[in-house]
Amino acid sequence: MPFPKRLLVPGEELVLDLRPHWIALFLPGLATIGTVLVGFWLISKANATLDKVILAVMVILLIAYPLRRLVWWLTSYFVVTSDRLIHREGWIAKHSMEIPLEAINDVRFAQGIFERIIGAGTLIVQSASESGREEFKAIRNPEDVQKTIYHQGEMNQQRMFRPAGTTPVPVPEPPRPVTPPLAPSTVSELERLADLRAKGVLTEAEFQAQKAKILGQQ
């Protein structure tokens, strides 16, 4: 589900809309498989009285960790707009954090060897806002996200310092070279050669050679 664009302010553009990397569901997935396998193995060994107890414990364990992590993954957004960085998560109880781009002082990322292979990592944002230092885990391609934040921050500063109602001054195109007009004597000589060619005095090859010679002297 994409980030709701109704949460953007007028004139704000959505640049990045990221879901946490799938690696965030790796441990919950292992926990789900382990819980199901162990639970059904215990059920096969237990009597009918304990079956319901074991099944109830399985359900509680699955809800307590894997299901909660799945809901977190589905409802988490890491968003970069033209004006701010937004992190939202939660379905029933929601948590939202926003950092204006002009308040961001430093952006770093950390990746282990395995994280570099799969394209995930932790993004560390240092800002002048109340949140101060924030870490965002399981970010997809953190190096690209870092570059995007810096780029949007620079563009945001340019818009802030540009006077209201003005537009960027277009860069003028370089002047095109102007071919100087042929001198009157050159035109007359070319006309004379063309007349001689028409009368059969000059061949086409001789005409072209004389023409190139005359034009090469300009």
Salt bridges, closest charged atoms under 4 A:
GLU12 OE2 - ARG84 NE 2.72
ASP83 OD1 - ARG159 NH2 3.53
GLU89 OE1 - HIS87 NE2 3.85
GLU98 OE1 - ARG84 NH1 2.68
ASP106 OD2 - ARG108 NE 2.64
GLU135 OE2 - ARG133 NH1 2.83
GLU135 OE1 - LYS137 NZ 3.79
GLU143 OE2 - LYS147 NZ 3.99
GLU189 OE2 - ARG192 NH2 2.28
ASP195 OD2 - LYS199 NZ 3.24
GLU204 OE1 - ARG197 NH1 3.08
